[in-house]
Amino acid sequence: MLKGIFLYNMFEQTKIKVSTIETIDFNDIIEISNHCFGESFITTNKLNETFISEGVFLKIAYNQLTIGFCMVKNIPNTELEALYGTNSKLDHIFLFQTIAIHPKCQRKGFGTKLIQKVIQEIKSKFIKSALYYPSWDEPKSQAFCKTVLKNGFKEYKTYKNFWFDDSLANNYTCIICGEPPCTCSMKLFCWEIN
């Protein structure tokens, strides 16, 4: 997808486009996911299951090349409780399924643009909403966690060995841990509008 060294000029903002993910983008999304999280973390089946849900599903392109994506799903309170052992008193609950920017394009503000667009869309359509962001708790993610906090999220809780069972069930190879099981931890952040 991205050949050679990616150069980003701050004056080329017109070459950046955020739009809704379509099925023709699935291969690019899987490739980016493989680079960021490891093989088989996202599959075509997982994408098809996700896109039948209500939510915000965005890609970001630079020079018409998909360089990142995010998938935010509207979930019931029961799912929030099953996943994280917590519940919300707000009417609409949204959960970042994932957000990823190709490694050659990271730390250039593209992830921030995606988060801001998601918040903008939720604020324009829903009141009394909560948006949860689960973040990989590893050194490379710390800078992006600061970005999340700058955009109005609050740190909620840390979950040890969060992907352990999922990595075994789905046989995905973590880029940190290698072969299953994944022993990485996850930090959960929350943004609310009342």
Secondary structure as UniProt FT lines:
FT   TURN            10..11
FT   HELIX           13..15
FT   STRAND          16..20
FT   HELIX           23..25
FT   HELIX           26..37
FT   TURN            39..40
FT   HELIX           44..51
FT   STRAND          55..62
FT   TURN            63..64
FT   STRAND          65..75
FT   HELIX           77..84
FT   STRAND          92..101
FT   HELIX           103..105
FT   HELIX           110..125
FT   STRAND          129..137
FT   HELIX           139..141
FT   HELIX           142..150
FT   TURN            151..152
FT   STRAND          154..159
FT   TURN            160..163
FT   HELIX           164..170
FT   TURN            175..177
FT   STRAND          185..193
//
